[in-house]
Amino acid sequence: MTSDNRFSRRHLILIVFVAATTWKVWLGGPGIIPEAQAQIPDSGLQRKLILDEVRKSNQLLEQLVQTLQNGTLKVRIEGTDKKSAPRNATREPSAP
């Protein structure tokens, strides 16, 4: 084999490889990795469930607002951080 014959053979192999790659990309054939099929199984049902949860949240918030506006609350604080507050310190309200 001469060097000229080997050079043209390499070119031919390269041209065939590039042509095959271009053909595969152009046609978009199936790849090695399967495509993901991300579909919502039942979007109507999901929307209904979301709306039901929003309605429940709105009812709870409405009850909370009514309690805060009309009722009296007793608040008990437990587990305060004793290291950050001095024992005998009292806070006096600041003057406006």
PyMOL commands that place a pseudoatom at each C-alpha (Angstrom):
pseudoatom trace, name=CA, resn=MET, resi=1, chain=A, elem=C, hetatm=0, pos=[0.000, 0.000, 0.000]
pseudoatom trace, name=CA, resn=THR, resi=2, chain=A, elem=C, hetatm=0, pos=[1.211, 3.403, -0.793]
pseudoatom trace, name=CA, resn=SER, resi=3, chain=A, elem=C, hetatm=0, pos=[0.780, 6.393, 1.493]
pseudoatom trace, name=CA, resn=ASP, resi=4, chain=A, elem=C, hetatm=0, pos=[-1.521, 8.019, -1.087]
pseudoatom trace, name=CA, resn=ASN, resi=5, chain=A, elem=C, hetatm=0, pos=[-3.874, 4.997, -1.072]
pseudoatom trace, name=CA, resn=ARG, resi=6, chain=A, elem=C, hetatm=0, pos=[-3.970, 4.913, 2.762]
pseudoatom trace, name=CA, resn=PHE, resi=7, chain=A, elem=C, hetatm=0, pos=[-4.736, 8.646, 2.867]
pseudoatom trace, name=CA, resn=SER, resi=8, chain=A, elem=C, hetatm=0, pos=[-7.719, 8.292, 0.545]
pseudoatom trace, name=CA, resn=ARG, resi=9, chain=A, elem=C, hetatm=0, pos=[-8.979, 5.254, 2.495]
pseudoatom trace, name=CA, resn=ARG, resi=10, chain=A, elem=C, hetatm=0, pos=[-8.906, 7.287, 5.744]
pseudoatom trace, name=CA, resn=HIS, resi=11, chain=A, elem=C, hetatm=0, pos=[-10.791, 10.054, 4.011]
pseudoatom trace, name=CA, resn=LEU, resi=12, chain=A, elem=C, hetatm=0, pos=[-13.384, 7.600, 2.747]
pseudoatom trace, name=CA, resn=ILE, resi=13, chain=A, elem=C, hetatm=0, pos=[-13.893, 6.119, 6.244]
pseudoatom trace, name=CA, resn=LEU, resi=14, chain=A, elem=C, hetatm=0, pos=[-14.200, 9.598, 7.732]
pseudoatom trace, name=CA, resn=ILE, resi=15, chain=A, elem=C, hetatm=0, pos=[-16.692, 10.691, 5.069]
pseudoatom trace, name=CA, resn=VAL, resi=16, chain=A, elem=C, hetatm=0, pos=[-18.838, 7.570, 5.614]
pseudoatom trace, name=CA, resn=PHE, resi=17, chain=A, elem=C, hetatm=0, pos=[-18.798, 8.112, 9.393]
pseudoatom trace, name=CA, resn=VAL, resi=18, chain=A, elem=C, hetatm=0, pos=[-19.801, 11.795, 9.057]
pseudoatom trace, name=CA, resn=ALA, resi=19, chain=A, elem=C, hetatm=0, pos=[-22.535, 10.904, 6.557]
pseudoatom trace, name=CA, resn=ALA, resi=20, chain=A, elem=C, hetatm=0, pos=[-23.953, 8.203, 8.852]
pseudoatom trace, name=CA, resn=THR, resi=21, chain=A, elem=C, hetatm=0, pos=[-23.920, 10.563, 11.828]
pseudoatom trace, name=CA, resn=THR, resi=22, chain=A, elem=C, hetatm=0, pos=[-25.591, 13.321, 9.823]
pseudoatom trace, name=CA, resn=TRP, resi=23, chain=A, elem=C, hetatm=0, pos=[-28.224, 10.881, 8.560]
pseudoatom trace, name=CA, resn=LYS, resi=24, chain=A, elem=C, hetatm=0, pos=[-29.006, 9.697, 12.113]
pseudoatom trace, name=CA, resn=VAL, resi=25, chain=A, elem=C, hetatm=0, pos=[-29.259, 13.250, 13.438]
pseudoatom trace, name=CA, resn=TRP, resi=26, chain=A, elem=C, hetatm=0, pos=[-31.377, 14.358, 10.495]
pseudoatom trace, name=CA, resn=LEU, resi=27, chain=A, elem=C, hetatm=0, pos=[-33.886, 11.523, 10.889]
pseudoatom trace, name=CA, resn=GLY, resi=28, chain=A, elem=C, hetatm=0, pos=[-33.904, 11.685, 14.686]
pseudoatom trace, name=CA, resn=GLY, resi=29, chain=A, elem=C, hetatm=0, pos=[-34.115, 7.965, 15.140]
pseudoatom trace, name=CA, resn=PRO, resi=30, chain=A, elem=C, hetatm=0, pos=[-34.526, 6.276, 18.498]
pseudoatom trace, name=CA, resn=GLY, resi=31, chain=A, elem=C, hetatm=0, pos=[-31.574, 6.780, 20.762]
pseudoatom trace, name=CA, resn=ILE, resi=32, chain=A, elem=C, hetatm=0, pos=[-29.953, 4.427, 23.193]
pseudoatom trace, name=CA, resn=ILE, resi=33, chain=A, elem=C, hetatm=0, pos=[-31.714, 6.073, 26.138]
pseudoatom trace, name=CA, resn=PRO, resi=34, chain=A, elem=C, hetatm=0, pos=[-35.521, 5.871, 25.999]
pseudoatom trace, name=CA, resn=GLU, resi=35, chain=A, elem=C, hetatm=0, pos=[-37.410, 9.143, 26.031]
pseudoatom trace, name=CA, resn=ALA, resi=36, chain=A, elem=C, hetatm=0, pos=[-39.240, 10.136, 29.192]
pseudoatom trace, name=CA, resn=GLN, resi=37, chain=A, elem=C, hetatm=0, pos=[-42.998, 10.277, 28.970]
pseudoatom trace, name=CA, resn=ALA, resi=38, chain=A, elem=C, hetatm=0, pos=[-43.841, 12.913, 31.581]
pseudoatom trace, name=CA, resn=GLN, resi=39, chain=A, elem=C, hetatm=0, pos=[-47.600, 13.078, 31.508]
pseudoatom trace, name=CA, resn=ILE, resi=40, chain=A, elem=C, hetatm=0, pos=[-50.063, 14.031, 34.205]
pseudoatom trace, name=CA, resn=PRO, resi=41, chain=A, elem=C, hetatm=0, pos=[-52.293, 10.994, 34.777]
pseudoatom trace, name=CA, resn=ASP, resi=42, chain=A, elem=C, hetatm=0, pos=[-55.469, 12.935, 35.510]
pseudoatom trace, name=CA, resn=SER, resi=43, chain=A, elem=C, hetatm=0, pos=[-55.010, 16.685, 35.567]
pseudoatom trace, name=CA, resn=GLY, resi=44, chain=A, elem=C, hetatm=0, pos=[-58.694, 17.376, 36.223]
pseudoatom trace, name=CA, resn=LEU, resi=45, chain=A, elem=C, hetatm=0, pos=[-58.641, 15.245, 39.365]
pseudoatom trace, name=CA, resn=GLN, resi=46, chain=A, elem=C, hetatm=0, pos=[-55.443, 16.916, 40.558]
pseudoatom trace, name=CA, resn=ARG, resi=47, chain=A, elem=C, hetatm=0, pos=[-56.967, 20.373, 40.090]
pseudoatom trace, name=CA, resn=LYS, resi=48, chain=A, elem=C, hetatm=0, pos=[-60.086, 19.303, 42.001]
pseudoatom trace, name=CA, resn=LEU, resi=49, chain=A, elem=C, hetatm=0, pos=[-57.974, 18.001, 44.895]
pseudoatom trace, name=CA, resn=ILE, resi=50, chain=A, elem=C, hetatm=0, pos=[-55.953, 21.211, 44.981]
pseudoatom trace, name=CA, resn=LEU, resi=51, chain=A, elem=C, hetatm=0, pos=[-59.122, 23.318, 45.041]
pseudoatom trace, name=CA, resn=ASP, resi=52, chain=A, elem=C, hetatm=0, pos=[-60.538, 21.185, 47.872]
pseudoatom trace, name=CA, resn=GLU, resi=53, chain=A, elem=C, hetatm=0, pos=[-57.370, 21.740, 49.907]
pseudoatom trace, name=CA, resn=VAL, resi=54, chain=A, elem=C, hetatm=0, pos=[-57.477, 25.489, 49.220]
pseudoatom trace, name=CA, resn=ARG, resi=55, chain=A, elem=C, hetatm=0, pos=[-61.095, 25.601, 50.412]
pseudoatom trace, name=CA, resn=LYS, resi=56, chain=A, elem=C, hetatm=0, pos=[-60.158, 23.743, 53.622]
pseudoatom trace, name=CA, resn=SER, resi=57, chain=A, elem=C, hetatm=0, pos=[-57.295, 26.165, 54.235]
pseudoatom trace, name=CA, resn=ASN, resi=58, chain=A, elem=C, hetatm=0, pos=[-59.596, 29.130, 53.674]
pseudoatom trace, name=CA, resn=GLN, resi=59, chain=A, elem=C, hetatm=0, pos=[-62.125, 27.732, 56.177]
pseudoatom trace, name=CA, resn=LEU, resi=60, chain=A, elem=C, hetatm=0, pos=[-59.415, 27.253, 58.803]
pseudoatom trace, name=CA, resn=LEU, resi=61, chain=A, elem=C, hetatm=0, pos=[-58.093, 30.758, 58.233]
pseudoatom trace, name=CA, resn=GLU, resi=62, chain=A, elem=C, hetatm=0, pos=[-61.614, 32.171, 58.507]
pseudoatom trace, name=CA, resn=GLN, resi=63, chain=A, elem=C, hetatm=0, pos=[-62.103, 30.383, 61.838]
pseudoatom trace, name=CA, resn=LEU, resi=64, chain=A, elem=C, hetatm=0, pos=[-58.782, 31.722, 63.070]
pseudoatom trace, name=CA, resn=VAL, resi=65, chain=A, elem=C, hetatm=0, pos=[-59.664, 35.287, 62.072]
pseudoatom trace, name=CA, resn=GLN, resi=66, chain=A, elem=C, hetatm=0, pos=[-63.052, 35.024, 63.803]
pseudoatom trace, name=CA, resn=THR, resi=67, chain=A, elem=C, hetatm=0, pos=[-61.399, 33.730, 66.974]
pseudoatom trace, name=CA, resn=LEU, resi=68, chain=A, elem=C, hetatm=0, pos=[-58.840, 36.520, 66.952]
pseudoatom trace, name=CA, resn=GLN, resi=69, chain=A, elem=C, hetatm=0, pos=[-61.464, 39.192, 66.343]
pseudoatom trace, name=CA, resn=ASN, resi=70, chain=A, elem=C, hetatm=0, pos=[-64.166, 37.980, 68.731]
pseudoatom trace, name=CA, resn=GLY, resi=71, chain=A, elem=C, hetatm=0, pos=[-62.575, 35.789, 71.366]
pseudoatom trace, name=CA, resn=THR, resi=72, chain=A, elem=C, hetatm=0, pos=[-60.121, 36.077, 74.203]
pseudoatom trace, name=CA, resn=LEU, resi=73, chain=A, elem=C, hetatm=0, pos=[-56.987, 34.000, 74.061]
pseudoatom trace, name=CA, resn=LYS, resi=74, chain=A, elem=C, hetatm=0, pos=[-54.848, 32.754, 76.896]
pseudoatom trace, name=CA, resn=VAL, resi=75, chain=A, elem=C, hetatm=0, pos=[-51.206, 32.396, 75.959]
pseudoatom trace, name=CA, resn=ARG, resi=76, chain=A, elem=C, hetatm=0, pos=[-48.752, 30.308, 77.933]
pseudoatom trace, name=CA, resn=ILE, resi=77, chain=A, elem=C, hetatm=0, pos=[-45.086, 30.337, 76.992]
pseudoatom trace, name=CA, resn=GLU, resi=78, chain=A, elem=C, hetatm=0, pos=[-43.055, 27.249, 77.814]
pseudoatom trace, name=CA, resn=GLY, resi=79, chain=A, elem=C, hetatm=0, pos=[-39.449, 26.388, 77.307]
pseudoatom trace, name=CA, resn=THR, resi=80, chain=A, elem=C, hetatm=0, pos=[-38.021, 29.883, 77.096]
pseudoatom trace, name=CA, resn=ASP, resi=81, chain=A, elem=C, hetatm=0, pos=[-34.323, 30.386, 76.744]
pseudoatom trace, name=CA, resn=LYS, resi=82, chain=A, elem=C, hetatm=0, pos=[-33.226, 31.225, 80.291]
pseudoatom trace, name=CA, resn=LYS, resi=83, chain=A, elem=C, hetatm=0, pos=[-29.638, 31.986, 79.320]
pseudoatom trace, name=CA, resn=SER, resi=84, chain=A, elem=C, hetatm=0, pos=[-30.483, 34.992, 77.178]
pseudoatom trace, name=CA, resn=ALA, resi=85, chain=A, elem=C, hetatm=0, pos=[-32.804, 36.754, 79.670]
pseudoatom trace, name=CA, resn=PRO, resi=86, chain=A, elem=C, hetatm=0, pos=[-31.564, 37.918, 83.105]
pseudoatom trace, name=CA, resn=ARG, resi=87, chain=A, elem=C, hetatm=0, pos=[-33.495, 36.517, 86.093]
pseudoatom trace, name=CA, resn=ASN, resi=88, chain=A, elem=C, hetatm=0, pos=[-34.586, 39.684, 87.858]
pseudoatom trace, name=CA, resn=ALA, resi=89, chain=A, elem=C, hetatm=0, pos=[-34.772, 42.004, 84.895]
pseudoatom trace, name=CA, resn=THR, resi=90, chain=A, elem=C, hetatm=0, pos=[-38.050, 43.788, 84.306]
pseudoatom trace, name=CA, resn=ARG, resi=91, chain=A, elem=C, hetatm=0, pos=[-38.879, 45.763, 81.236]
pseudoatom trace, name=CA, resn=GLU, resi=92, chain=A, elem=C, hetatm=0, pos=[-40.593, 49.033, 81.596]
pseudoatom trace, name=CA, resn=PRO, resi=93, chain=A, elem=C, hetatm=0, pos=[-42.613, 50.366, 78.699]
pseudoatom trace, name=CA, resn=SER, resi=94, chain=A, elem=C, hetatm=0, pos=[-40.809, 53.006, 76.730]
pseudoatom trace, name=CA, resn=ALA, resi=95, chain=A, elem=C, hetatm=0, pos=[-42.252, 56.467, 76.610]
pseudoatom trace, name=CA, resn=PRO, resi=96, chain=A, elem=C, hetatm=0, pos=[-43.673, 57.611, 73.264]
for i in range(1, 96): cmd.bond("trace and resi %d" % i, "trace and resi %d" % (i + 1))
show_as sticks, trace
zoom trace
